[in-house]
């Protein structure tokens, strides 16, 4: 092995150490920024609930169980937000889907 080959290998090893160190610094910077953003987000008030929710059933069919107003306490964990137009359509197709407690049909002006 000639002297030029040995010094080339040493230079490459040096470059590797520099890049590994730079990568570690970059990852640390990313981690600090993520923590900073999480702290800012934790101080913000939670977003308001959606105006209308559709509650889905269990199983592969995921049949529709009920339409609720966004603040209804009777909703289960399987809900998704929908627009007022979609809520009206769903209640119009089957009025029995309107929650009897929060009465989205009344709020939507359907009664």
Residue, then its C-alpha position, 0 to 999 in steps of 0.5 A: x500500500x502506497x503512502x497516498x492510499x493510506x492518507x486517502x483512507x484517513x481522509x475518508x475516515x475523518x470525513x465520516x466522523x465529521x458527517x456523523x457528528x453533523x448528523x447527530x447535531x442535526x438530529x438533536x436540533x430536530x428533537x429540540x424543535x419538536x419539543x418546542x413546537x409540542x410545548x407551544x401546541x400544549x398551550x393552545x386551546x383545543x379546537x372546537x368540536x365539529x358541528x355534526x358527527x356520524x356514529x358508526x357501528x362495529x364490524x365490517x359493515x360499519x353501519x351508521x348508528x346515529x347523527x349527533x351534534x358536535x357537543x353531544x355526550x352520547x357519542x361513542x368512540x367511532x365517530x367522524x365529522x360530517x358537514x351540515x349538508x351530509x348530516x341533513x342527507x343522512x337524517x332525511x334518508x332515515x329520520x330514526x338516525x337523529x340522536x334523540x338527546x341532542x336532536x340534530x334534526x331540530x338544530x338543522x331545521x328539519x323539524 
